[in-house]
Amino acid sequence: MDTISWQDFEQIDLRVGTIVTAEVFAEARQPAYILHVDFGAEIGVLKSSAQITDLYQPEGLVGQQVIGVVNFPPKQIGPIQSQCLITGFPQADGAVVLIQPERPVENGLKLA
């Protein structure tokens, strides 16, 4: 694996946000949800397509805090434009476990 510099890491803007809505992404090729995540006053609410259907239900996601990359360019995924990448760990079976803070923190805080 290649190493990166501290400056490379600083370019990735990882922030905490709270999921405000989650719905099934019916048009997705792979099972996914459309998430709206509140990243605080500076960034606002961003939309993401997340393939996390194996372990999570939409109603259980609302109110959960997640970590997202907020400085990728928007990506068109079918009929929606994904504005951030919600992070998680894929398991051997392909199911993704979300990365979440172990206690509530203010939306928009940057990972340090």
GROMACS elastic network, one bead per residue, 0.5 to 0.9 nm:
[ bonds ]
;  ai    aj funct       b0    kb
    4     7     6  0.80277   500
    4     8     6  0.59627   500
    4     9     6  0.71118   500
    5     8     6  0.51118   500
    5     9     6  0.65849   500
    5    10     6  0.87687   500
    6     9     6  0.50975   500
    6    10     6  0.61909   500
    6    11     6  0.88584   500
    7    10     6  0.50455   500
    7    11     6  0.65660   500
    8    11     6  0.54294   500
    8    12     6  0.74063   500
    9    12     6  0.56450   500
    9    13     6  0.85948   500
   10    13     6  0.71088   500
   10   112     6  0.89386   500
   11    71     6  0.84465   500
   12    69     6  0.68054   500
   12    70     6  0.81515   500
   12    71     6  0.69090   500
   12    72     6  0.83696   500
   13    68     6  0.80783   500
   13    69     6  0.55069   500
   13    70     6  0.57573   500
   13    71     6  0.57361   500
   13    72     6  0.85307   500
   13   110     6  0.68881   500
   13   111     6  0.76642   500
   14    67     6  0.64078   500
   14    68     6  0.54206   500
   14    70     6  0.63952   500
   14    71     6  0.81899   500
   14   108     6  0.89825   500
   14   109     6  0.84078   500
   14   110     6  0.56769   500
   14   111     6  0.54318   500
   14   112     6  0.85905   500
   15    39     6  0.69574   500
   15    66     6  0.82752   500
   15    67     6  0.55267   500
   15    68     6  0.54642   500
   15    69     6  0.64994   500
   15    70     6  0.69341   500
   15   107     6  0.76817   500
   15   108     6  0.54024   500
   15   109     6  0.54412   500
   15   111     6  0.58444   500
   16    38     6  0.85746   500
   16    39     6  0.63087   500
   16    40     6  0.86388   500
   16    65     6  0.65841   500
   16    66     6  0.56361   500
   16    68     6  0.63883   500
   16   100     6  0.81454   500
   16   101     6  0.79082   500
   16   105     6  0.76780   500
   16   106     6  0.75374   500
   16   107     6  0.54335   500
   16   108     6  0.53148   500
   16   109     6  0.56533   500
   16   110     6  0.67299   500
   16   111     6  0.75932   500
   17    37     6  0.57480   500
   17    38     6  0.51086   500
   17    40     6  0.70404   500
   17    45     6  0.85993   500
   17    64     6  0.83396   500
   17    65     6  0.54027   500
   17    66     6  0.55431   500
   17    67     6  0.63887   500
   17    68     6  0.72857   500
   17   105     6  0.87955   500
   17   106     6  0.79440   500
   17   108     6  0.59608   500
   17   109     6  0.81119   500
   18    36     6  0.84487   500
   18    37     6  0.53354   500
   18    38     6  0.51631   500
   18    39     6  0.67980   500
   18    40     6  0.87233   500
   18    62     6  0.76699   500
   18    63     6  0.57684   500
   18    64     6  0.55612   500
   18    66     6  0.62907   500
   18    67     6  0.88481   500
   18   107     6  0.65944   500
   19    22     6  0.71545   500
   19    35     6  0.65854   500
   19    36     6  0.58295   500
   19    38     6  0.62995   500
   19    39     6  0.89826   500
   19    45     6  0.89939   500
   19    61     6  0.65441   500
   19    62     6  0.50886   500
   19    63     6  0.53497   500
   19    64     6  0.56180   500
   19    65     6  0.62757   500
   19    66     6  0.73802   500
   20    35     6  0.75836   500
   20    36     6  0.56623   500
   20    37     6  0.56779   500
   20    38     6  0.65673   500
   20    45     6  0.84515   500
   20    61     6  0.83642   500
   20    62     6  0.53536   500
   20    63     6  0.60924   500
   20    64     6  0.82948   500
   21    34     6  0.80059   500
   21    35     6  0.57595   500
   21    36     6  0.52032   500
   21    37     6  0.73252   500
   21    58     6  0.78887   500
   21    59     6  0.83873   500
   21    61     6  0.78814   500
   21    62     6  0.56835   500
   21    63     6  0.83435   500
   22    33     6  0.63309   500
   22    34     6  0.56677   500
   22    36     6  0.65677   500
   22    37     6  0.89178   500
   22    57     6  0.85333   500
   22    59     6  0.69900   500
   22    60     6  0.88056   500
   22    61     6  0.66148   500
   22    62     6  0.63803   500
   23    26     6  0.87864   500
   23    32     6  0.87128   500
   23    33     6  0.53765   500
   23    34     6  0.53500   500
   23    35     6  0.67534   500
   23    57     6  0.88306   500
   23    58     6  0.56439   500
   23    59     6  0.82434   500
   24    27     6  0.88405   500
   24    28     6  0.89560   500
   24    31     6  0.80808   500
   24    32     6  0.63578   500
   24    34     6  0.62330   500
   24    35     6  0.89538   500
   24    53     6  0.87315   500
   24    57     6  0.89633   500
   24    58     6  0.71605   500
   25    28     6  0.56279   500
   25    31     6  0.72156   500
   25    32     6  0.54121   500
   25    34     6  0.54938   500
   25    49     6  0.75780   500
   25    50     6  0.88675   500
   26    29     6  0.85157   500
   26    31     6  0.78221   500
   26    32     6  0.78417   500
   26    33     6  0.82096   500
   27    30     6  0.88158   500
   27    31     6  0.88593   500
   27    78     6  0.68656   500
   27    79     6  0.75573   500
   28    31     6  0.62146   500
   28    32     6  0.64244   500
   28    33     6  0.85613   500
   28    49     6  0.87064   500
   28    77     6  0.76718   500
   28    78     6  0.66189   500
   28    79     6  0.87237   500
   29    32     6  0.83674   500
   29    78     6  0.84490   500
   30    51     6  0.72146   500
   31    50     6  0.86398   500
   31    51     6  0.60822   500
   31    52     6  0.79278   500
   31    53     6  0.63839   500
   31    54     6  0.87015   500
   32    49     6  0.63871   500
   32    50     6  0.52942   500
   32    52     6  0.62192   500
   32    53     6  0.59069   500
   33    48     6  0.81234   500
   33    49     6  0.57225   500
   33    50     6  0.53078   500
   33    51     6  0.64451   500
   33    52     6  0.71260   500
   33    53     6  0.70328   500
   33    57     6  0.89342   500
   33    58     6  0.73562   500
   34    47     6  0.69257   500
   34    48     6  0.57475   500
   34    50     6  0.64346   500
   34    80     6  0.85918   500
   34    82     6  0.86429   500
   35    46     6  0.81300   500
   35    47     6  0.56104   500
   35    48     6  0.51824   500
   35    49     6  0.63112   500
   35    50     6  0.70836   500
   35    58     6  0.87056   500
   35    61     6  0.87997   500
   35    62     6  0.88757   500
   36    45     6  0.62102   500
   36    46     6  0.55896   500
   36    48     6  0.65185   500
   37    44     6  0.81720   500
   37    45     6  0.52239   500
   37    46     6  0.53592   500
   37    47     6  0.63769   500
   37    48     6  0.77935   500
   37    65     6  0.85561   500
   37    66     6  0.83351   500
   37    68     6  0.88717   500
   37    84     6  0.89912   500
   38    41     6  0.84004   500
   38    43     6  0.80169   500
   38    44     6  0.56567   500
   38    46     6  0.65637   500
   38   107     6  0.68054   500
   38   108     6  0.78718   500
   39    42     6  0.75924   500
   39    43     6  0.56399   500
   39    44     6  0.52929   500
   39    45     6  0.58871   500
   39    46     6  0.73503   500
   39    68     6  0.87215   500
   39    70     6  0.87054   500
   39   106     6  0.88230   500
   39   107     6  0.50456   500
   39   109     6  0.80307   500
   40    43     6  0.58116   500
   40    44     6  0.52590   500
   40    45     6  0.74425   500
   40   106     6  0.76806   500
   40   109     6  0.81252   500
   41    44     6  0.53200   500
   41    45     6  0.86793   500
   41   107     6  0.82412   500
   41   108     6  0.74605   500
   42   108     6  0.72352   500
   43    46     6  0.79284   500
   43    70     6  0.83012   500
   43   108     6  0.71002   500
   44   108     6  0.84411   500
   46    70     6  0.82754   500
   46    82     6  0.79635   500
   46    83     6  0.57357   500
   46    84     6  0.65317   500
   47    80     6  0.85269   500
   47    81     6  0.73847   500
   47    82     6  0.54930   500
   47    83     6  0.53484   500
   47    84     6  0.65816   500
   47    85     6  0.89816   500
   48    80     6  0.85635   500
   48    81     6  0.76143   500
   48    83     6  0.57926   500
   48    84     6  0.55477   500
   48    85     6  0.63890   500
   48    86     6  0.70898   500
   49    77     6  0.75556   500
   49    80     6  0.80898   500
   49    81     6  0.83477   500
   49    82     6  0.58770   500
   49    83     6  0.87089   500
   49    84     6  0.84630   500
   49    85     6  0.79356   500
   49    86     6  0.83242   500
   50    53     6  0.80977   500
   50    85     6  0.79010   500
   50    86     6  0.68375   500
   51    54     6  0.81610   500
   51    95     6  0.85037   500
   51    96     6  0.75042   500
   52    55     6  0.63569   500
   52    56     6  0.62115   500
   52    57     6  0.85832   500
   52    88     6  0.87232   500
   52    95     6  0.68204   500
   52    96     6  0.55792   500
   52    97     6  0.75416   500
   52    98     6  0.79380   500
   53    56     6  0.53342   500
   53    57     6  0.65951   500
   53    58     6  0.84331   500
   53    95     6  0.78671   500
   53    96     6  0.82878   500
   54    57     6  0.83268   500
   54    94     6  0.84515   500
   54    95     6  0.54964   500
   54    96     6  0.73334   500
   55    95     6  0.66749   500
   55    96     6  0.71862   500
   55    97     6  0.72950   500
   56    59     6  0.85969   500
   56    60     6  0.67708   500
   56    61     6  0.68840   500
   56    97     6  0.88889   500
   57    60     6  0.54133   500
   57    61     6  0.65222   500
   58    61     6  0.52635   500
   58    62     6  0.69019   500
   59    62     6  0.58339   500
   60    63     6  0.79314   500
   60    64     6  0.78433   500
   61    64     6  0.54231   500
   61    65     6  0.85698   500
   62    65     6  0.86683   500
   64   100     6  0.80742   500
   65    99     6  0.87467   500
   65   100     6  0.59453   500
   65   101     6  0.69338   500
   65   103     6  0.89960   500
   65   104     6  0.73061   500
   65   105     6  0.83151   500
   65   107     6  0.81907   500
   66    86     6  0.69221   500
   66    87     6  0.74691   500
   66    88     6  0.89029   500
   66    98     6  0.69212   500
   66    99     6  0.60087   500
   66   101     6  0.70621   500
   67    85     6  0.85052   500
   67    86     6  0.60042   500
   67    87     6  0.58332   500
   67    88     6  0.83447   500
   67    98     6  0.81263   500
   67    99     6  0.60296   500
   67   100     6  0.61207   500
   67   101     6  0.77830   500
   67   111     6  0.84015   500
   68    84     6  0.63147   500
   68    85     6  0.52592   500
   68    87     6  0.56625   500
   68    99     6  0.88416   500
   69    72     6  0.66920   500
   69    84     6  0.56177   500
   69    85     6  0.50541   500
   69    86     6  0.65513   500
   69    87     6  0.74604   500
   70    73     6  0.85219   500
   70    83     6  0.71893   500
   70    85     6  0.68346   500
   70    86     6  0.88192   500
   71    74     6  0.86928   500
   71    83     6  0.84142   500
   71    84     6  0.71351   500
   71    85     6  0.89179   500
   72    75     6  0.83698   500
   72    83     6  0.74182   500
   72    84     6  0.64670   500
   72    85     6  0.76413   500
   73    82     6  0.88190   500
   73    83     6  0.69842   500
   73    84     6  0.79936   500
   74    81     6  0.61661   500
   74    82     6  0.55341   500
   74    84     6  0.70306   500
   75    80     6  0.84181   500
   75    81     6  0.54776   500
   75    82     6  0.51089   500
   75    83     6  0.66203   500
   75    84     6  0.84615   500
   76    79     6  0.71914   500
   76    80     6  0.59363   500
   76    82     6  0.61338   500
   76    83     6  0.88198   500
   77    80     6  0.54659   500
   77    81     6  0.59222   500
   77    82     6  0.66432   500
   78    81     6  0.78680   500
   82    85     6  0.76832   500
   86    98     6  0.78089   500
   86    99     6  0.82506   500
   87    96     6  0.89434   500
   87    97     6  0.86098   500
   87    98     6  0.61400   500
   87    99     6  0.58121   500
   87   100     6  0.87241   500
   88    96     6  0.57781   500
   88    97     6  0.51807   500
   88   100     6  0.85391   500
   89    95     6  0.82473   500
   89    96     6  0.53336   500
   89    97     6  0.51061   500
   89    98     6  0.64379   500
   89    99     6  0.71492   500
   90    93     6  0.78353   500
   90    94     6  0.54840   500
   90    95     6  0.55941   500
   90    97     6  0.63570   500
   90    98     6  0.88029   500
   91    94     6  0.52001   500
   91    95     6  0.54195   500
   91    96     6  0.60850   500
   91    97     6  0.74375   500
   92    95     6  0.74862   500
   93    96     6  0.88510   500
  100   103     6  0.84136   500
  101   104     6  0.66783   500
  101   105     6  0.74566   500
  104   107     6  0.88880   500
  105   108     6  0.88363   500
  105   109     6  0.75949   500
  106   109     6  0.60973   500
  107   110     6  0.89943   500
  109   112     6  0.89164   500
